[in-house]
Amino acid sequence: MQIALSINAADSGEARDLLLRARDIVPPLGWIHIDVGDGAYNPVANWGDASEFAATMKDMPGMNAEVHLMAEDYEERIVPWLEAGAKRVIVQADLLRDAEYLMELGEKYGATMMLSVPPHIPVSDLAPYYGKFGAFQILCVTPGTSGQAFQEGALATIAAVRAAVPDAIIEADGGMAPDTLRRAKAAGADIAVSSSYVWKAVDPKRAYAELLSI
């Protein structure tokens, strides 16, 4: 199972520190996940400077990155992140305005566009997007601070999306620890985003490897 290590930073200094620490945790060609909140849709406003990210990534050759735009003005942020090298861009389903525009950007930059499904969105609302998106992120917590408890209802959403789009990329994000990761994988997820379990561990590299082995 693919594990994307979350970078959720308050400012540029913390972001660079976490990114460089991730270099010693994530193996070559592995993935990092950048959380970008605007303080409006997502109550947490955090670092999200694509140009600073691009500069730091020069010291991290071979690393893949995805960016999760939890922001009402996500359309203004996408292109800078794609130009900075993001391979996947994640946009909230309840903010989506123009799916075709996202598909065009994905084709232009060779990136995957992923639709994020927060807990309050009924899975039935996703039906119009099954023919457009090939990648879905199931949020297992409410958008906001890291370290929240896993919400069990996410498992049914993962299973429903997997049944509807058998070949989709499905990512589980929030509350990921060995037990919840195993259940998310059994439900149909093939990527998991980890934050607190790794960063708060005594040995983050070992905690990441533990998740990666599941």
N, C-alpha and C positions, 0 to 999 in steps of 0.2 A: 504494500500500500504506500502511496506517495504521501509524504509529510511535508507541509509547508510551514516553516517557522515564522510566526507572526512578529512583525516589527510595529509596535504601537508606542510612539514616542511623543513626548510633550513639546520638544523643540529640536532644532537641528543638531545640537551637541549630543543629546541623548540618542537621536536617530543614527548619527555616525557611529557612536559607541556600540549600539546594538547591532548595526550592520556588520561592523568589523568583528565583533564577537561571534556573530553568526557564521562568519567565514571559517571559524575553528570548530563549528558544530555540524554544519550542513556539509555533506560530502560533495565532491565535484559533480556538476550538472544537477545538483539538488535545487530545491525551491525555497524562496522566502516570500512572505505574504505581507504587504504593506497596508496597514489600516489607515485610512484617511477620513476623519470625521470633521464635519463643518460646525458643530456646536448648535445646529438648528435641527436638521433631521436626526442626526446623531447627537445626543446631549453632550458628548465629549468632543471638544475641538482639539485636534492634535496636529502634529507636524505632517505636512504633505507637499513639500517642495520638490518637484520633479527634477529641477536643475541640480539641486544639491545631491539628490539621489544618483543622478547620472555621474556626477563627479566622484562620488564614493565608490560606485560600481567599477570604476577603472581599477580599483585596488582589489576587485573581487572577480577576476576572470573566470568564466565558466559557470557563474551562478545565474539561475533563472529566477525571474521575479514576476509576481502578480500583484495588482493593486486593487484594493477594495474601496470604491468611492462611495462612502456613506454621506452624500452631500447633495443638497438640492440643486446646486449648480454643477452637477457632475459633467454636463456636456462641455463646459468651459475647461474642465480639467483633463479630459481624456487625451487629447492630442499631445500635450506636453509630456504626459506619462508614456505614451506610445513612443514618442521621439526619444525619450530617456531610456527606452529599452524594455519596457514591461511586455511580457509575453502573453499575459492574461489580464483582462480588465473586467472587474466585477461591478455590476450596477444593480441597485435595488429595484425589485419588481414594482414596488409601490411608488417609485419615482419615474419609472420609464415613460418616455414621451414618444420616442421614435426608434423603433427596433430596426428599421431599415437602415437608418443612419449608422447605427452600431455595426451592422453587418458590413456596410461599405467600408468603415474604418478598419474592421478586422481583416478584410480582404486586402486593403491597401497596405497595411503594416505587417501582415502575416501573423496576426495575433488572434487569440481566442477571446470571444466576448461571452461572459458568463452572467447569467441572471441570478440574483440573490433573492431568496425567499425567506422573509422574516416570519416568526411564529404566528403573527396575526393574519397572515394571508392564507385563505383557504386553498387547498391544493387544486380545487376545481377551477380557480381563477387562472391557473397556469395553462389551461388547454389551448388558448390562442397562440401560445408561444412555443408549443412543442415542435411545430414545423419550421421554426425560425432559429431557435437556439439549440446548440448541441451540447451545452455545458450549463449546469445549474449548481448553485451553492445553496445548501440548506442551512440556514442559521439555527443553531440549537440553543441559542440564548437571544434575549432582546438586545437590539443594537444599543451599545453604551460601553460601560467599563469592562475590562477583562477580568477574569476570575469568577464569572457567574456560574451558577449550577446548571448542569445539563437539563434541558427540558425534554421529557420523554416523548412528547408528541412529535418531535422531529423525526423519530424513527419511522412513523407511519408515512410522513411526507417523503422521506427518502425512498421508501418502498414503492410509493405510488408513482413517483417520477421515474424510477427504474422500470416499473411495469409499462408506463406510457411511452418511454423512450429508451428501449433496451440498450442502445449503443451510446447513450449520453455519457459525458463526463459528469460525475456527481461528487461534489465536495461537501463535507460536513465541517462546520465551523462553530466552535463554542463548547466549552466544557469537556474538551478532549483529554482523556486519561486512558490508561489501558483498557479498563472495563467498558467505558462508553465508546471507545474507538472500535473495540471488537463488535459491539452491537451495531454501530453505524455501518461497519463493513458488511456484517451479515445482512443488513437491510438493503445494501446496494451501493454504498459509497465507495469510491476508489481513491479519494484524496481526503486528507484531514488537515485542518489548520490547528496548530498547537501554539499556545502562548504561555500561560501560567505554569502548566505542568513542566515545561522545559526550563523556563527562565527562573522559576522559584526553586528548582531542584538544587541540591548540594552539588551535584555533578550534572550540569545541563547537557553535556555531550552524551553522557550515558543515558539520561532520560530520553533524549531525542532518538538514540539508537534503539532503545526499548520500544518506542512507538513505531519506528521504522520496521522493526522485525515482525510486527503483527500482520 
